[in-house]
C-alpha cells in the first residue's frame, strides 16, 4: 500500500521581529520556532512608575531571556548604523507586532519581502494605536487580526492575510488583547508559510471605509452618562484596564475622581426611571449604585476613591454618604 508522499514543509525564512509590549511575544515565539529569527527590535527602555525607574519593554526582556540579538534604536529615520545592521542580515522579511513607531521608507525596502505587520483589527477598520479598545467602544461584535504589508502611511498597506473572531459580550480590552495576541501569532504563522511558497495574496484596502483608532488618553475613560446604557458599558469594556472608567464627585473636600472598577448594565427591558437626568443615582442596593443613562441604567459594582482601597459600590456609597437623587459627575 502506497502511503503517498508526505507534504513538504514551507521553507524557513530569515527574519527580524519588531515589537514592544506583551502582545508581540506569542508572534515572536512562533517566529523563533518556525523560522530563523536573527534580530529582535524593541523600543528603548523608558522611565515609568512613581520612581520613574527605567522599564524594559516586554519584547526586549523576552529577547534577552532567549539570548537573541536585540536592538533598541532611539531614532529610526536618522540611524544609518541600524539600517546597515539590517542590510548585513540579508533578511527575507521583517515582522512588526505593536512596535509603536512608524517605519521610514528606507527601512521598509531592506528585507527582500519588506515588512509584515500584525494588526489587531479587520482593516481598514481601526487604523492606529488602539484598535482593540476602539472596536469595543464602538460596540463591534466581531474583530480579528490582519497581516498587513507595511507602507510609510499609518496602517494603509495591502492586507495579506486575515483571521476573524467573535467578541464575547462581556470581554474587556485587556482580555481581548490577550486573545488577539494568540490569534495574531497563528495568522502570522499561516501568512509566512504562504509567503515562503510565493502564495501569499495581497488585497488593497478600501480607504473610503477606513476608521481611526487613536491612542487613548485619560479623558476617554470619563463615563458619558448621556449615552445609552449599552454604550456606557461598551466604553467601560474598551477602557479596561487603561485608562479605566471614572466619574467626578463633588464633596466637602472638592471634586474627586472616582474610579469604576466593575460596571454592568441592567436588562434592556428595564424601564428608565422617569424625569431623572442622565448621571442621577436612582437606587442603591446590594448589587451596587444604579445610575440613569441616556436610555436605561447601569450598575456601578466596584468603586475606588483617590488614595483608598477598592470597595463594593454599596459599601462605598455608605462611606461617601451618596444618596439617591445625587448626580455622578
N, C-alpha and C positions, 0 to 999 in steps of 0.2 A: 504494500500500500504506500502510495506516494504522499508524504505529509505536506508536500508543497514547500515553496521557498519562503523562508522567514522574511517578514517585512524589514526593509533596511532602515536603520536609524538615520535621522537627519544629521547632517554634518555639524560638528561643533564649531561655534563661531568665536572669534576673538573679540572681546568687547570690554568697554569701560562702563561703569554704572554711576550715575549722578543722583544723589538723593540726600535728604537730611533727617526728617522725622521718622518715627517708628513705622509709618505707613510704607516706607520703602523696603523694609527688611524682608518681608515674605518674597518680594520680587527678587531681591538680591540673593536670597537663599537658593531660589530656583536657578538663577544665573550661575551661581557657584557650582551647583551640582550637575547642570546640563551643558554648560559651555566653559570657555576659558576666560575667566574674569581676571583681567590683568591690572585693573586700577579701579578704586572707589574714590569718588569725588564728593565731598560734602562741604557745607558752608563752614566758615571758621567758627571756633568756639566763641561764645558771646556771654557777656555778663548777664546774670539773671538772679532772681530771688531778692530777698531783703538785703543780703550781704553783697549782692552784685558780684558773686564769685563766678569765674568762667564756667560755662556749661557746654559740654561736648554734645554735638548732635548725635542722635541715636545711631544713625548710619555710620558715623565716624567711629563710635565706640564698637559697633559690630565689626567693622573692618579691622580694627586693632585686635579684637578678640580672636579673629580668624587669621591674623598675621598676613593680611592682604595689603598690597601697596595702597597708600592713602595720600590724597592731595586735598588741601583746603584753601584754595586760592581766594584772596581778598577781592580782586577785581579781574573779571574775565576779559573785558574788552581790551585792556592795555597790557595784559600779561603774556608777552611773547614767549617767555621761557616755558609757561604752562602749555601754550599751543605747540611748541617744539617737542615737549614731552609727549603730547598726544600723537603727534605725527610719527615720532620714533616707535610708537607701539604698533603701528600698522594695523589699526582696528578694522574689523569687518563692519561693526556697528557700535553705537553708543546708546545707552538707555537712560532716561530720566524718570524719576518717580518722586514727585513732591520735592524737587531740588530747591525751588524757591527763588531762582534767579533767571532772568531772560538770557538766552544764549546768543552771542553775537554771530553774525553770518560767517565770519572767518572760521569760527569754531565748528559750525554746523557742517562745513564742507570737508572736514578732515576724515571722518570714517568713510569707508567705501560705500556703505548704505545709509550714511547720515545718522540722525538721532531719532529714536522712537520714544515717545512719552506715554507713561501710564497715567491716564487722566480719569478721575473718579466721577464721570458723568456720561450721559449719552449725548455726545457732541452732535450738533452745535449748541445744545442747551448747556448753560452754566459754564461758560468760559471764565477762567480766573482762578483765584487762590482758594476759594471756599465753596467748591461745587457741592459737597455733601451737605453742608449747612443750608445753603440756599434751596436745594431740592426739597429739604424737609420744610423749611419756612414757607415755601410756595405750595406745599400740600401735594407734592408728587407722590404717586403710588408705585412708580417703577423708576429704577435708575440702573446703573451699570458701570462698566469700565470701557473706555475707548482707548485703543492703542493708536496713537496719532503720530504721523510724520511731523517732526518739529520744524517749524519755519521761524523766521525772525519775528512774526506777529505773535500776539498772545492767544495761544490755543487755536490757531486758524488753519493749521496744516491738514492735509488729507487724512481721513480716518482709514486705518489699515485693517483693524480687527475690533470686534465688539462682543462683549458678554453682558447679558442683562440679568436683573434680579428684581423681585418684588420687594417693596419696602414694607416691613412689618408695621402694624397700626400704631404701636407704642414705641417704636425704635427711636433712639436718640442719635445725635450726630456722632457721639463717641462710639456707640455700639455699631452704627452703620459703617463708620470709617474702618473699624477693625475687620468687619466682614468684607468690605470692598478691597482692603489690602490683600486678603487671601484670594479674592476673585481676580484682582489685578495680576497677581502672580501667575494664576492659571491662564489668563488671557495673554500675558506676555510670553509664557512658555509656548502656547499654541502659535502665536504670531511669529516667533523666532524660528520655530520648526518649519513654518511655511516659507519664511524669508530665506532660510538655508537652502530650500529647494527652488528658489525663484518663483514661488507660487503665492506670495502674499499680495492680495488685492489692494487697490488704492482708490478711495472714493472722496471726491472733493466735498467739502462742507457747503451747506446752503447758508451763506452769510445772512440772508434775509430772515432766517429762522433762529439766529443766534440770540442767546440771552447771556447776561453777565452775572458773575458770582464774585464780587469783590471781597477782599479780606474783611472780616467782621471787626467791629470796634465795640467798646463798652456800651455805647448808646443803642446798639442793636439788641441788647438784652432787655431794654425797658419794655414792660408789658404795655401793649396798646389796648386798653380796656374798650375803646370804641370799636375794635374789630369784633367779629363774632367769636363764640367760644371755640369753635373748631380752629380758627386762625390763631387765636391766642395759644391754644395747645400745640399747634404746629410750630409756632415760633419758639415756644419753650423747648420742644424737642430739638429744633435746629440750633439753639444756642447752648445746649447742654453737651459737654461740660463747660465750654467757654464761649462767650463771656458770662453765661448764666442769666437766668431771668431775674428781674428785680423791679421794685417799685419804691417810691418815696413816701415816707410818712412824716407829717409834721407833728412834733410833740413839744414838751416843755423845754427840751434841750436843742430845739431847732429841727431841721429836716434831716432825717436819717434814711439811708439807702437800705432797704430790707431785701435780702436775697431769698428767692423762691427756689428751694432745692427739689421739691416734688409738687406736681400740679396735675390735676385731672379735670376733664370736662364732664358735666352732667349729661344724662341721656338726651339725645336730640329731641325727644318728645316732651321733655320737661319744659314747663311754661316759665317765661321770664317774669319775675315779679313786676307788677305794673308800676308806672310812674317813678321808677328809680333810674338815675343816670348811670351810665357805664362807670365802673370803678367803685360802686357803692356796695358795702358789705350788707348782704341780705339775710345771712344766717351764720351762726357759729355752733357747731356740734362736734361729736366725737370724730367725725370724718375730717373736719378742718374748717377753714374760713371760706364761706361761699360768697363769691363776688359776681355782680352783674356785669355782663359784657354788652357789646352792641346787639347781640342776639344770643340768648341763652346765658348760662352761668358756668363758672369754673370753680373748682375747689382747690384752695391753697392747702397743701397737706403737710409740708415741712418747710420751716422758715428759719432765717438766721439774721439777727441784728448785728451791727458792727461790733466786733470785739467780744461777741458772745457765742456760746456753742449752738449748734443746730438744735431745733426743738420741733416736736409735733405742733402743728399750727394752733390747735385748741389751747395747748399749754402756753404757747407764745402769746396768744390773744389775751389770756388772763393776765399774764405778767405785764403786757403792754397796755392793758386796760382798753383794748379795742372793743368798740361797741357796734351793734347792728345799726345801720344808717350812716356810719362813717365812710368817708371816701378814702380809697387807697391811691395815692398819687394824684 
